[in-house]
Amino acid sequence: VVFSCVKSPWFDASWCGKTLDEKAICEMIIISRDGLEFSEPEKSEWGLKDPRRTNLDLGGENGEYHTMVLDGPLYQYKIAIQAVSCEAEADNRSEGGGKNKSIPLKSVISG
């Protein structure tokens, strides 16, 4: 299982294609526990439902990340990612002017 799409401010592009393993979960627990720090001027520009107002949901229930399963008992073939590139795109669904960025995984898959 790999991260296929991550959303800032909780994650950066280095998480795209990263394996969802025990180490990643430990990092996510720290992000969730410690929260993120923003200046008061930054916070004043946020809408009421801006996702930065809450800590990271470890299950990704607020769209903080998406994953992709590469292998499993029902798969005839394992999916092998040969290359990963990331690009930031505006998340226009959020309140506050679309300032959040979603970083989708672009991959070349063989199998």
N, C-alpha and C positions, 0 to 999 in steps of 0.2 A: 504494500500500500504506500503510495507516494502522495505528497501534496501537489495538487494540480492547479490550484488557484488560491492565492492568499491575499489578504486585505491589510493595507497599512491602516492605522499606525502599529498594529500588533506584530506584523511580520514585514520582512523586507524580501527582496528578490532572491536572496540566498535560500529561502525556504521552498521555492519552486523546484519540484523534482526530488526534494529531500524525502527520505524514507520516514514513515510514521512508525517510529520504534520507541523503545523505552527512553532513550536519550532525548528524543524530540518531545516526548510527553513531559519529562522532567523540566525541560526548557519552557514548555508551555505553562506548567504549574507555576514557575517563577514569574513569568509574564503576567499571569492571572493574579497571583498573590500580591505582587508588588505594584501592579497597575502601571500607568504611564503618567508622566508629569508634563503638564502644559502650562504655559504662562497665562496669566489672567487676560491679556489682550487676545490671545488665541481662543480661549474659552468663550469670550464675549461674542465671537463671531459664529458660534455653533447654534444650530437650531435645537429645539427641545428634545428631538428624538435622535440627535447625532449619536452614532454608536460609540464615539470616544468617551461619552459620559459614563459608560459601564466598563467593567473589567472584561477581559477575554473570557468567553464561554468555552470551556475545554472541549465541549462537544461540537463546537462550530455552529451552534443553533442560530446565531445571529448573522451568519454568512461570513464569519471571519476567515474561514478557509473551506476548501473542498478537497476531496481526496479521490484517487483513482486506484482501483484494485488491478494489479498486474498479473496475478496468478491465483488459482484456487481449484478446488476439486471439481468444479463444474466447467472449468476452462479446458478446451481441447489443447490449446497452446498457450504457453506463457507469453505475455506481452513484454518485449524488450524495448526500452527507450534508448535510442541511439544518440540523441542530441536534445538539448533543452535550451530554449531561449525565452526570455521574459520581456514583456512589454507592459508598461503601465497604461491603464485606460481609466477614464473618469467613470465614477459610479454616480450616475445622474438620479438614481432612485433615492439617495439620502437627502435629508433636509439640510440646508446650510450651503447650498450652492454647488454641490457635487465636488467637494474638495477631497473626498476620500478616494483612494486609488485601489483598484483591484489589479493584481498581477497574475494574469493567466499563464498556464504552462502551454508552450507550443512545442510539440514533440514530433519526432519521426519515429514511427513504430514499425517493427518487423514482427513476423510471426507466422 
